[in-house]
Amino acid sequence: MIFKSSNYRKGYLLVPNNLKVQSVEDAAQMEIGEYLFYFSNELTVHTKSVDSGTAVLAGYAFDIRNPNLTEHEILNNLLTSVDAVEELEYINGRYFIIIHNTEGTHLYSDASQLRPLVYHRSSKVLASHDVMLKDLLSDYGVHLDRRSKFNHNELDFTRFHDIFKFNPSLSLELNTFEFERIYPRTELKERTPRYTFSEMKDYLDNSIKWLRKNQQYKFLSMTGGVDSRVSAALTRELSDDIEYMTYTRSQRKLKTELAKLIYSNDDKITGQMQMNLAWNHTIFNLDEFEPDERFIEENENVLYSNHSYKLANYYRNYRKFDNALHIKSTVFGMGKADFPEELDNKSDDLKFYEKCIHGLSVAFKKLYKLDEEAPKYFERNLVTEGVTLNRHYFDLFHLESRMGNWHSALTLETDPETEEFIFTNSRKMIDLIQQPALKERKDFNLYKLIIDNYWPLLLHFGINKYHDIGLEFLKDVKDKIEVKEEIFVEYNPSESVVERQKGRFYLQPSDEKAFASKNYEFIISNDREQSRLGLKSTYSNENGRGRIKVIMKGNGFYKEYDVLDMNKEILLDISEGPILINITYDKDYKNTSWQSAARLYCAFK
């Protein structure tokens, strides 16, 4: 869609029919109610009319209760249902839907708004891109200033004042331009992971059936985290038709120690998968696909995100993707309770809700005061005390802002090369993954149960448990791993053991045998006042010299020891960031005593 000489790929405008839109090319137009809908010829749009009204669906959708239904049948069900909002609880996909009938003209988005919408309230105009809306309004004498030279996806912000992101948990009556909250609708009840899985299984199986019928080229983004592991497990029976894809980063290109540690661990885990699993797994270095200046300039003009122009360049100019189906795992984050420990004891008041706000950029913190902007955000998005209905507000904000704004905006970077698919992108599934108790969610018990049911072999690879929160919230943690009261972070729980005795803790490999091919890794960080870490071995048999090596890496230092040289405590400065400890063996050992030979006692000083 060309608007004022700019190419908005798969773009769209939704305007009151008293506004004339000029300078539009490569686009179609339709009227629905009192609105005109302009949309790119590249965008699939479905329509359905019955005696009671008309419905329009932009994008694709499927019903997790019945994967055989077409989009037209879904629209028919919505038009004839006594409760369209209830029907929408079960509709997955990447779409927005407009329903026009005697009750008005209502706009709904998919559960996390994979199909983006931004709006300007006083003009009653909506669009896919913020600058397209801004340029349209300039024709009518409405001049909107840019917030700053940076992109803005915090809260419901866009790059321009008075243009905001549409909240996926709200519906909009277009004629009055009044929002209504449609999620959450019912109080969430706590259930066990096993009970929850029994509720989810039919919906998961139906989603797999829909994927099997889908004819698009399919690829799944694979990391070392648990989220993508769940998605991969669910594609087991389709694995011959799916490309599993992992991108790495050059260590010298990463700005923080935390980012280096996360990517390093990811590299090892995904590399082990590539070597040991009979699937089509592509691993590539993203830093090799730097786009040219023209590519960057064109994207910076029309997009209000800059997540990864390198990735967009890879998809468009190297892989030549054209509407490939990208199986993603972003919404799974709502089922992990990956918020800081001080937020564990939730409360339903606006003061607590403000504490749950996350994903704020450095630019936002310099330009705005959260205590001033949070109440405005709450008002615009109909956030009142008790809105969570027994959910955690951190998760609700994550859905409505981090997914509904930040992630939603970045999907435009790879349109029309890719289309997004997420197993949990329906409000019913989002509720289900939040059902288990707090500790069970933090331990990924539901997700491990799903993996074990569909592809148990994937549980044999380590899980980079801080991958997703680490990469998304680097700006929040400020190059410091968020740690619990126990003052350590364990990265590879399937291959390591941590025990506490008499006020200290120790680390050691957990395998029954010791393997030379494995890296037994631990990452330790400190959130207390102590700035030094003491490490000590009690293994003293000189015949074992040269058999166990301990490597320590941190911010600006690298040290390597034979475990026998650690009988005298080694003191490390940990004030500058986390430390990675790597234990390796010179060969495989069958005797379990070699586990304790590598044991390291740790204490903060």
N, C-alpha and C positions, 0 to 999 in steps of 0.2 A: 504494500500500500504506500503510494507516494503522496505525501502531503507537504505542500509548500517546498517541493524539491528534495525533501528528506525521505529516505526509505525506511518505513516502519514495517519491518518484516512480520507478517501475521498480525498487523496492528488493527485497531478498531476504535471507533468513536460512537458514542451514544448521546444524542443531543435532542432537546425539545424540538418539535417540528416547526417552531417559529424561528429557529436559527438556521441560516443558510450556510452551508459549508462549501467553500470554493477551493480550487486548486487540489482536488483529489483525483488520483489516477490509480489504475490497477486495483480497483475496489468495486465491490457490489454495494447495493443499498436496498434496505427494506423498511417498511413502516410497521410499527407495532404500538398500538394505542396512540398516545400523543407524542411518541418519540420516533426519530429516524435513526436507524442503525446502519452505519457505514463500516464495512469490514474488508480486509485484504482478500484477494482472490485465492490466496494460499491457505486461508482459514476455512475449515469445514464447519458449515452451519446447517443444522437440522431444524425443520419447522413442522408443526402439527396443529391442525385446527379441528375442533369438534363444536357441537352446538353451544357448549358452555364457554368457549373461549379459544385462545391461540397461545401456543408456547413456542419459544425459540431456544435452541441449545447451541452455543458456540463452543466447539471443541469435540471431545469424545467423552462418553460415560458408559458405565455398565452397572448392573444391579448385582450386589454380592449375594443376593438370595437366589437369583436366576441368571446365570451368565449368558443364556441364550437370547435374552431380550435385546432388541435393537434400540437405538436411540429414539426412534419414532414410537416404539412401544412404551419406552420409559416416559416419554412426554405424554402419551395418551393416559398412562396411569396417573401421572401428576395432575392432568386436567380433570380427570374423573374422580380423583380421590377426595374424600371429605377432609383429609388432613395432609396437604402437600408437604408440609414441613416434616412430618413423621416419615413420609415416603423418602424424602431426601436423606434421611439418616443412613440409608442403605445404598446410596448411589456414589460409587467411586468414579474416578476419572480426573480429567483436567478440563474444566468447563465453567461457564456461567449460564444460567437459565433465566429467561424472562417469561413470566406467565401473565397474560392479559385476559381478564374476565370482568364480570360485573363488580367484583370486589376491588378492582383497581389493576395496576400494572406493577408487579412485584419482581424484584431482581434478587437472585440467589447465586452464590458461588459454591465451588467444591469446598470440601472441609478445610483445606489449608490454603485455598486460593492459588493453586498452581497456574490457573489462568488469570493473570493480574488485572486489576481495575484500580484506577485512581479517580478522585472526584473533586469537583469544586462546587460547594454547597449553593452559593447564591445564584449561580448560573444554571444549576441542575445538569451539568455536563459531566460525563464520565469518559474515560479513555484507557487505552492500554499503556500509554507512555505519558509521563508528566509533561514533557516539553511539547508534545503534540497538543495537549489541552491548553497549555500556556500560550502557544502560538495561535490557536484558534480564538481564544478570548481576546488576544491583542487586536483582532479585527473589529471587536466591539468596544474598544476603548478600555478594556480591563487589563491593567498592567500589573503583573505579578513579579516581585523581586525574587532573586535567587537567595537562598539562605546563606550560602558561603560558596567558596570555590570547590568545596568537597561534595561528594555524594552523601545523601542522607537517607538512611533506612531505619533510623532509630524510632521507637514508639510507632506512630503512624505517619511519620514525616516522609516527604519527598524532597526534591531539590528546591521546590518553590513554596513560598509562603501561601497559605490558603488552599493549596492542593494537598490532599491527604489520601492515604491508602485505605481502600475499602476493607473493612474487617470481615474475615470469612465467617465469623460467628453471628453476623447480623444479616438481616434482609433489608431491602430498601423499597419503599413504595415510591415509584418514580414521579408521580404527579404531585404529591405533597412534599417529596424528598425527605420523608421521615423514616428513620431507621427503627428496626425492632430486633431485639435479641432473640435468636432462635437456638442458641447453644450456650451453656447447658440448659436442658429442659427438665430433667429429672434428677433426683438426688442419687449420687453414686453410692453403691453399696460395696463394701469390701468383700472380696472373694479370694479363695486360694488360687495359686497359679494353675493347679490341675483343673479346678472347676472352670476357671476362665478359659483355659485351652479347650475344654469340651464345648464351651459356648462359641468359640472362635472357629473351630475346625471346619465346619461346613462352609463358612464364609471364605476361609483360606482355600479350601478345595475348589470352591466355585471360581475364585480369582485365578487359580492355576488353570482351570478349564478355559476361562476367558483368554488367558495368555496363550494357551495351546492353539486356540482358533485364530488368534491374531496373526496377520500375515506380514507385519512390519519386520524389518531387521531389528533384532533385539540385542542389547548389551546391558550388562549389570556392573555398576561401579563397585569395586571390591577394595576394602581397606582391611586393616587389622582389627577394627572395632567389632562389637557384637552385632550392631544394627545390620550391616551388610552381610554378616554371617547368616542372620535369619533369612534375609531375602534370598541369599544363595541356596540355603537349605530348601526353601520353598520351590526352587526351580530345578530340583534334582531330575525329575522326569523329563524336563525340557532342555537339559544341559547340552545336548548335542546341537541344539539350535540357538544357543546363546553364547555370546562372547563375554567373558569376564575380563574386566578392564581395571587396571591399577595404574595411577600415575605417581611417580616419585618426584622428588625435588633434589637439586644439587645442594649439598650441605652448605657450601659457601654462599648460596643465595638466601639461606634462611637467616632471619635477623636475630632470633632469640635462641637461647639454649633449650628452652622448652620445646620449641618447634623442631629443633634438630633431634631431640630425644624421641619425640612422637614419630617423626618420619622415619628415623632410624629403626625403631621398633616395628613400624608398619612394614618397612622394606623386608625385614627378616621374616615376618610372619607370612606375608603374601608371597615372598620368594619360596618359602617352604611349600606353600600350597601349589604354586606353579610346578614345582619339581615332582610333587607326589600325587597330584590329582589328575585324572584323565579328562581334562576339560580344556577348552580353548581359552587360555588366559594370556592376555596381552599386558605386559608391564613396560611402560615407557617413561622417559624423563621429560616432564612437562617443560623444563627450562630450555629444551632444544627447539621449542616451537614459538619463539618470540615473534609476535606479529609486527608488520611494518608500520610506519608512522601513519599512513593513510588509513589502515584498518583501525588503529587506535582512535584516530580523530573522528572517524565516522561513528564508532561506537560511543565515544564520549559525548557526542552531540545528542544522540537519541536515547541513550540508556541512562537509568538512574541507579545503576550498580556497576561495579567493576570487580566482580568476584574473581574472574580469571579470563582475560582476553586471550591468554595463551591456549586455554582449553577450547575456547570458541574457535580460535584459529586452527587448532588441530582437527576438530570436527569438520569444519567447513572446507579448509583448503588442503588438508592432507588425507583425511579419511573420506572426504566427499559425501558425508552423510546427507540424506534427504528424507526427513521425517522418520528417522530411526527411533525405536522405542527404548528410552533410557530407563531401566529399572533402578530406582533410587531407594534410599532407606531413611531419608531425613525425618519423617514424622515419627519413626520409632523412638526418637529421643524422649517423647512424652511418657514412655513406659519405663523409664530408668531412674526416675527421681534423682537426676544428676545435679541437684542444687546443693549449695553449701550447707554444712551441718547445722549452722545457726538458724536455718530456715526449716529444719525438720518439724518443729512444733508449730504447726500452722495455726493461723487465726483468721477470722473473716472480718477484717476491718481495713479501711483504706490505708492506714499507716503501715500495716503489714504488707498490703499489696504493693505499696511503693518500694518496700525493701526487696520485693521479688523482681523488680524491673531489672533487666540485664541487656547486654549487647549494646551498650552505649559507647560510641566512638570517642576518641580523644577530642575531635572537633566539636562534638556535642557538648562535652564537659567544659570546653572553653567558652562556648557561645551561650549556653543555657544553664539554668539552675533546675535540677530535677524537682525540687520541692515546689517550683512554680509551674513546671510543665506537666507533671504527673496529674494534678487535678483536672487540667484541661483535657488531657488524654482520656482520663476516666469519664469525663462528661461527654466527649465526642463519641466514645465507644460503649456507652451505657453500662459502665462498670460501677456497680453499687455494692455496698456491704452485703455479703451473703450470696453474691452472684455465682460463686463456685459450686454451690450445692454439693459440698463435701469433697470437691476436688482441691488440689493445691493450686493457688493462684500463680505460682511460678510456671506450672505447666500450662495454665490457661493463657498467660501472657506469652509464653513460648509459642503456642499455637497461633495466637492472634497478631503478634508483632514479629517475632523472629522468623516464623514460617510464613505468616500472612503478609509480611512486608519484605524483610530482607531476602528470604529464600524465593518468595514469589517474584520479586523484581529480577533476580539473577537468572530466572528461567528464560527471560527475554534475550539473554546473551547468546543462546544457542537455538533460537527459533529462526528459521524452520528446520534446521538440521536435525533437531531431536524433539521428541515428544516425551513427557514425563509420565512414569507409572510408579505408584507406591502402594504396596499391599495394604497399608493401614490408612489410606487417604479417604476414609468415610467417617462420619461422626459416630456411627455405631462401633466401628473398630477402635477409634480413638478412645471412646469410653471404656471398652473392654481392656485395653492395655494399661489403663490407670487403675483397674480394680484391685490388684494384689496389694498386700500391706507394704509399708514403706521399705522395710529391710529386704523383703522379697524382691522388690523392684530394683533396689540398689545392688542386689546380688544377681540380677538378670535371671531369676529363677524361671519366669514365664518364657523368656526368650530361649533359654537353654532347653526347656521342655519342648519347644517348637522345633529347635534344631535336632534334638534327639529323636523326635518322631519322624522327621522328614529326611534328614541326612546326617546321621549320628557321627559319621567320620569327621565332620567339620569341627566337632568338639575336641578333637585330638590336637588341634593347633592352638597355640596360645592366643589369648584375647588381649588386645591393647585396650584396656578398660578405660583409659582416658583419651582415646583417639578423638571421639566426637566432641566431647565437651572441651578438650584441649584445643583443637583446631578452630572451633567456632568462637570460643570465648577467650582467645589469647589476650584480647584487649582488656578483658575483665580480670584475669588472674595475674596480669602484669609480670609475666615471665616467672611465675611461681606456681608450682603444682599445688592445687587445692588439696589439703591433707586433712585427715580426721585427727581426733585426739591422740591416736596411736603414733602420730608423727612420722609415718612412712607411707610410701605408695608401692604396691606390689604389682608389677606389670605382667608377669607370666605365671598366673596361679596354677596352671596345669603342670608346671615344671619347677616350682619352687615352694619352699615352706618357710613360714615365719612363726616363731614361737616366742613366748615371753616367760621369763623366769626371774623372780626376785628383782623386779624393777627394771630389768633390761630385756632386750629381745635379741634373738639370733636369726641368721639367715642361713639356709642350706638348700641344696637341690633336693627334690622330693622323689625322683625316680627310684625304683627298686635297684636299678643298675645305673652306673655313671657312664655317660656317653660322650665320646670325644667330639661327635658331630653337633652337639648341642651347645648353645650359649645360655647359661643359667644367669638370667639378668634380674637385677633389682634396681629400682630407682628410689632414692631416699631424699626427702625434703623436710624442712623444719619450719614450723609456724610458731615456735616458742622463742624466748629471748636468747637461748643458748646459740652460739655461733659456730661451735666446733662439734664434730662427730668423732667418737673414738671407735676404732675397729680393731678386733683382736682375735687371733686364732689360738686354740689350745692344742693343736696337732703338733707333735714334737718328734716324730719318728724320722730321723735323717735319711733312712732308706727311701722315703717318699719324696725326696727333693727332686724337683724338675717335673713332678707329675701333676701338680695342681697350680694353676696360675690365677691370680686375682688382678683384674684390670679396673682402674677407677678413672672415670672421665667426668669433668665438670666444666664450669665456666673458666676457661683460661688455663686448665691444667690437665695433665695426663700422667698417671702413675701406674707402674706395673710391679707386682711382687710375686715371689714364690710364697705359697701359703706358710711355709716354715719360717719365713722372715717376718711374719706378723705375730710371733709369740709375744713380742713387745708391742704394746698398743700403738697403732698408727693414728695420729690426730689430723683431721682434715678440716679446713675452713669451709663451712657451708653457708656463709652469710650471703654469698653472691648468687646462689641458685641451687637447683637440685643436683644430685650426684648419681651417676650410673655406675653400678658395680656389676662386673661380669666375671663369672667363675668358669674356667675351662679346664678340661682334663686332657692329658697327652694321648690317652687311648681309652677304650671301653674297659670298665671294671664291673665284674659281676657281684662282688661282695658288697653288701649294703654298708659296710663300715666306711666305705669311701665317701658316703654322704656326710657322715659326721666329721670326716677328715677335712672337708671343705667348709665346715661350720665357722661362721664369723659372728662374734658377739659384738653388739652395737650399743652405744650409749651416748647420749648428748651431754655436752659439757657446758 
